[in-house]
Amino acid sequence: MLLQRIASALGARVIGRPEPLQQLWSGYGQIVRLQLSDRSVIVKQVQPPAAARNASAAERRSHARKLRSYAVEMCFYERYARRCSTACRVAQALLCEASGEGWLFVLEDLDAAGFDQRRASLPLPAARACLAWLACFHATFLGDEADGLHATGTYWHLETRPDELERMGDLELRAAASWLDARLREARYRTLVHGDAKTENFCFSRDLTSVAAVDFQYVGRGCGMQDVAYFLSCLDESALQEHAESLVNVYFEVLRGALHPDVDAAALEAEWRELYPIAWADFVRFMDGWAPSYPARLGYAAHMVERALAAGSGATQAQET
């Protein structure tokens, strides 16, 4: 019945059975590809499970966080997605509905639009394409107030993660958590961040030089470096050690070309480069409490955390004097 209603709303007919693509996190629904008489579409049906009566406080917080994320995603597709150019390509929303039972998204099939490649690990050209996407997205929404979206973007920000903070084993980083969060929130230059810019949320062209992004549950205000640091954390250690600096330079090169002429690009870049290790340390802080086995204090990530903590120590000493 639902699929027929979708087809009718789009002025088409259903052809064949829906193709299951993915189950949503924690059993909150599913994503399928639906073949219609004139095109294929992606149907994301969110049907949250009822909150358990005996749920712990942490489970209730997690449930509320997920519900809010789907409401934000619908707002993004309805009010913001149309502002994204081909340089920060997203799927066109064909139908969005919210009800007491959940949320329904009917989206353009990006595979049919030429973005049919997925990569678990990225060669350098693909990584550069993702960073270019992020730069253009950040330039597009620089200064936006994020009305209807998360006041603070990303799924790991401190306010919504008290349980992970409590479980942290790295006491030095835990002590710095509030300072790291404040530095990012108090940035002069703020934009919309994707909030979950991992490799799995990018769809690539055949030659891996063009990308489109999906999954906007955690889009909201933030510093562009939060997306950049998180994305780079998805690369393997050898790639980080050898190429992280040049990849960050690629991001800023694209960003400078995409910014409105009235923006002081040099001042923005100076601030965000200073916040780059802060953004890394903030994500590592979350991972230390969420996944203790994550090698948070090794390699490139460790170097970024050390830089951030040194900056925090210097700021504290300056205030005391």
C-alpha positions as CSV (number, residue, x, y, z in Angstrom):
1,M,0.0,0.0,0.0
2,L,2.8,2.4,0.9
3,L,4.8,1.8,-2.2
4,Q,1.7,2.2,-4.4
5,R,0.9,5.5,-2.6
6,I,4.5,6.7,-3.3
7,A,4.2,5.8,-7.0
8,S,0.8,7.6,-7.3
9,A,2.2,10.7,-5.6
10,L,5.0,10.7,-8.2
11,G,2.6,10.0,-11.1
12,A,4.1,6.6,-11.9
13,R,3.6,2.9,-11.4
14,V,5.5,0.4,-9.3
15,I,7.5,-2.1,-11.4
16,G,8.8,-5.2,-9.5
17,R,9.7,-5.8,-5.9
18,P,11.6,-3.2,-3.8
19,E,15.3,-3.9,-3.5
20,P,16.5,-3.9,0.1
21,L,19.6,-1.7,0.5
22,Q,20.2,-1.1,4.2
23,Q,18.7,-1.5,7.7
24,L,18.8,1.8,9.7
25,W,20.9,1.9,12.8
26,S,19.4,0.1,15.9
27,G,16.4,-1.2,14.0
28,Y,14.8,2.2,13.3
29,G,13.7,1.3,9.8
30,Q,15.0,0.5,6.3
31,I,16.2,1.9,3.0
32,V,15.0,0.3,-0.3
33,R,15.3,1.0,-4.0
34,L,11.9,1.2,-5.7
35,Q,11.7,0.8,-9.5
36,L,8.9,3.0,-11.0
37,S,7.7,3.1,-14.5
38,D,9.7,6.3,-15.2
39,R,12.7,6.1,-12.8
40,S,14.1,4.4,-9.8
41,V,13.9,6.1,-6.4
42,I,15.3,5.5,-2.9
43,V,12.8,5.1,-0.1
44,K,14.0,5.7,3.5
45,Q,11.3,4.6,5.9
46,V,11.9,5.4,9.5
47,Q,9.8,3.4,12.0
48,P,11.3,3.9,15.4
49,P,10.8,1.1,18.0
50,A,8.7,2.0,21.0
51,A,10.9,3.2,23.9
52,A,11.2,0.3,26.4
53,R,9.5,0.9,29.8
54,N,12.6,-0.3,31.6
55,A,15.1,1.7,29.5
56,S,18.0,3.2,31.3
57,A,18.7,7.0,31.2
58,A,21.4,6.4,28.6
59,E,19.0,4.4,26.4
60,R,16.4,7.1,26.7
61,R,18.9,9.8,25.7
62,S,20.0,7.7,22.7
63,H,16.4,7.2,21.6
64,A,15.6,10.9,21.9
65,R,18.8,11.7,20.0
66,K,17.9,9.4,17.1
67,L,14.3,10.8,16.9
68,R,15.6,14.3,16.8
69,S,18.1,13.4,14.0
70,Y,15.4,12.2,11.6
71,A,13.3,15.4,12.2
72,V,16.5,17.4,11.4
73,E,17.2,15.3,8.3
74,M,13.6,16.0,7.0
75,C,14.1,19.7,7.6
76,F,17.4,19.6,5.7
77,Y,15.8,18.0,2.6
78,E,12.8,20.3,2.7
79,R,14.5,23.6,3.4
80,Y,18.2,23.4,2.7
81,A,19.1,20.8,0.1
82,R,17.9,22.9,-2.8
83,R,20.7,25.4,-2.0
84,C,23.4,22.8,-2.7
85,S,25.0,23.2,-6.1
86,T,26.5,20.5,-8.2
87,A,29.8,21.2,-6.4
88,C,28.2,19.8,-3.1
89,R,25.7,17.5,-4.7
90,V,22.9,15.9,-2.7
91,A,19.9,13.8,-3.7
92,Q,16.8,15.6,-4.7
93,A,13.9,15.0,-2.2
94,L,10.8,13.9,-4.2
95,L,8.5,13.3,-1.2
96,C,9.0,13.9,2.6
97,E,6.3,13.0,5.1
98,A,6.3,12.9,8.9
99,S,3.7,11.2,11.0
100,G,3.2,9.8,14.5
101,E,4.7,6.6,13.2
102,G,7.9,8.0,11.9
103,W,9.3,9.6,8.8
104,L,9.3,8.8,5.1
105,F,11.9,10.1,2.6
106,V,11.6,9.4,-1.1
107,L,14.8,10.6,-2.7
108,E,16.4,10.7,-6.1
109,D,18.4,7.5,-6.9
110,L,22.0,8.8,-7.0
111,D,23.1,5.6,-8.7
112,A,20.9,6.5,-11.6
113,A,22.4,10.0,-11.5
114,G,25.9,8.6,-12.1
115,F,27.1,8.3,-8.5
116,D,27.0,4.5,-8.4
117,Q,30.3,3.8,-6.8
118,R,30.9,3.1,-3.0
119,R,34.3,2.7,-1.4
120,A,35.2,1.5,2.1
121,S,38.7,2.7,1.6
122,L,39.6,5.7,-0.6
123,P,42.4,6.4,-3.1
124,L,43.7,9.9,-2.9
125,P,41.7,11.3,-5.8
126,A,38.5,10.2,-4.1
127,A,39.6,11.6,-0.8
128,R,40.3,15.0,-2.5
129,A,36.8,14.9,-4.1
130,C,35.2,14.4,-0.7
131,L,37.2,17.3,0.8
132,A,36.2,19.5,-2.2
133,W,32.6,18.6,-1.5
134,L,32.9,19.5,2.1
135,A,34.6,22.8,1.2
136,C,31.8,23.8,-1.1
137,F,29.1,22.7,1.4
138,H,30.7,24.8,4.1
139,A,31.1,27.8,1.8
140,T,27.5,27.6,0.8
141,F,26.2,27.7,4.3
142,L,28.7,29.9,6.0
143,G,27.0,32.1,8.6
144,D,23.7,30.1,8.4
145,E,21.7,30.1,11.7
146,A,20.7,26.4,11.1
147,D,17.0,27.1,11.8
148,G,15.3,23.8,12.3
149,L,18.6,21.9,12.3
150,H,20.9,21.0,15.2
151,A,22.1,24.0,17.1
152,T,25.4,22.1,17.3
153,G,26.1,19.7,14.4
154,T,27.9,16.3,14.5
155,Y,26.7,13.2,16.4
156,W,29.5,13.3,18.9
157,H,29.3,16.8,20.4
158,L,29.7,17.0,24.2
159,E,26.3,18.2,25.2
160,T,24.6,15.0,23.9
161,R,27.2,12.6,25.0
162,P,27.4,12.6,28.8
163,D,27.6,8.8,29.0
164,E,30.6,8.6,26.8
165,L,32.3,11.4,28.8
166,E,31.7,9.4,32.0
167,R,33.3,6.3,30.6
168,M,36.5,8.0,29.4
169,G,39.7,6.4,30.4
170,D,41.9,9.2,29.2
171,L,41.7,11.6,32.2
172,E,43.8,14.3,30.7
173,L,41.6,14.5,27.6
174,R,38.5,14.2,29.7
175,A,39.6,17.2,31.8
176,A,40.0,19.2,28.5
177,A,36.6,18.2,27.1
178,S,34.7,21.3,28.0
179,W,37.5,23.6,26.8
180,L,37.7,21.8,23.4
181,D,33.9,22.0,23.0
182,A,33.9,25.7,23.9
183,R,36.7,26.5,21.4
184,L,34.7,25.0,18.6
185,R,31.4,26.5,19.6
186,E,32.9,30.0,20.0
187,A,34.5,30.1,16.5
188,R,33.9,33.4,14.8
189,Y,33.3,31.6,11.4
190,R,30.6,29.0,11.7
191,T,28.7,27.1,9.0
192,L,26.6,24.1,8.6
193,V,28.6,20.9,9.1
194,H,27.4,17.6,7.6
195,G,28.0,16.0,11.0
196,D,28.7,12.4,9.8
197,A,31.0,12.8,6.8
198,K,32.4,9.3,6.8
199,T,33.4,7.5,3.6
200,E,30.2,5.4,3.6
201,N,28.1,8.6,3.3
202,F,29.7,9.6,0.0
203,C,28.6,8.2,-3.4
204,F,31.2,8.4,-6.2
205,S,31.2,8.7,-10.0
206,R,32.8,5.9,-11.9
207,D,36.1,7.7,-12.1
208,L,35.9,8.7,-8.4
209,T,36.4,12.4,-9.1
210,S,32.9,13.5,-8.4
211,V,30.8,12.8,-5.3
212,A,27.4,13.3,-3.8
213,A,26.6,13.0,-0.1
214,V,23.8,11.3,1.8
215,D,22.6,11.0,5.5
216,F,21.9,14.4,6.9
217,Q,20.7,13.4,10.4
218,Y,23.4,15.3,12.2
219,V,23.7,18.5,10.1
220,G,23.9,21.7,12.1
221,R,26.0,24.6,13.1
222,G,29.7,24.1,13.6
223,C,33.3,24.7,12.4
224,G,34.2,23.2,9.1
225,M,37.2,21.5,10.7
226,Q,34.8,19.1,12.5
227,D,33.8,17.6,9.2
228,V,37.4,17.6,7.9
229,A,39.0,16.0,11.0
230,Y,36.2,13.3,11.1
231,F,36.5,12.5,7.5
232,L,40.3,12.2,7.7
233,S,39.9,9.9,10.7
234,C,38.4,7.4,8.3
235,L,41.7,7.1,6.3
236,D,44.3,4.6,7.3
237,E,47.3,5.6,9.4
238,S,49.8,5.5,6.5
239,A,47.7,7.7,4.4
240,L,47.3,10.2,7.3
241,Q,51.0,10.3,8.0
242,E,51.9,10.9,4.4
243,H,49.0,12.9,3.0
244,A,46.9,14.6,5.8
245,E,48.7,18.0,5.4
246,S,48.3,18.1,1.6
247,L,44.6,17.0,1.9
248,V,43.9,19.8,4.3
249,N,45.5,22.2,1.9
250,V,43.3,20.8,-0.9
251,Y,40.3,21.6,1.3
252,F,41.3,25.2,1.9
253,E,42.2,25.8,-1.7
254,V,38.7,24.8,-2.8
255,L,37.2,26.7,0.1
256,R,38.9,29.9,-0.8
257,G,37.6,29.7,-4.3
258,A,34.0,28.9,-3.2
259,L,33.6,31.7,-0.5
260,H,31.6,34.8,-1.2
261,P,33.9,37.7,-2.1
262,D,32.8,39.6,1.0
263,V,34.2,36.9,3.3
264,D,37.7,37.5,4.8
265,A,39.1,34.2,3.5
266,A,42.5,34.7,5.1
267,A,41.0,35.3,8.5
268,L,38.6,32.3,8.2
269,E,41.5,30.0,7.1
270,A,43.7,31.2,10.0
271,E,41.0,30.5,12.5
272,W,40.0,27.1,11.1
273,R,43.6,25.9,10.8
274,E,44.1,26.8,14.5
275,L,40.9,24.8,15.3
276,Y,41.9,21.8,13.2
277,P,43.8,19.9,16.0
278,I,41.0,21.0,18.4
279,A,38.4,19.3,16.2
280,W,40.6,16.1,16.1
281,A,40.9,16.1,19.9
282,D,37.2,16.6,20.3
283,F,36.4,13.6,18.2
284,V,39.1,11.5,19.9
285,R,37.5,12.5,23.2
286,F,34.2,10.9,22.1
287,M,35.8,7.8,20.7
288,D,37.7,7.2,24.0
289,G,34.4,7.0,25.8
290,W,32.3,5.3,23.1
291,A,34.8,2.7,21.9
292,P,37.7,2.2,24.4
293,S,39.5,-0.2,22.0
294,Y,39.8,2.6,19.5
295,P,43.5,3.5,19.1
296,A,42.8,7.2,20.0
297,R,46.3,8.1,21.3
298,L,48.3,6.5,18.5
299,G,49.9,7.9,15.4
300,Y,48.5,11.0,13.6
301,A,45.5,11.3,16.0
302,A,47.9,11.3,19.0
303,H,49.9,14.1,17.4
304,M,46.7,16.2,16.9
305,V,45.6,15.6,20.5
306,E,49.0,16.7,21.8
307,R,48.8,19.9,19.8
308,A,45.3,20.6,21.1
309,L,46.2,19.9,24.7
310,A,49.3,22.1,24.4
311,A,47.1,24.9,23.0
312,G,44.7,24.5,25.9
313,S,47.5,24.5,28.5
314,G,48.9,27.7,26.9
315,A,45.5,29.4,27.0
316,T,45.1,28.5,30.7
317,Q,48.5,29.9,31.6
318,A,47.8,33.1,29.7
319,Q,44.6,33.6,31.6
320,E,46.3,33.0,34.9
321,T,48.9,35.6,34.2
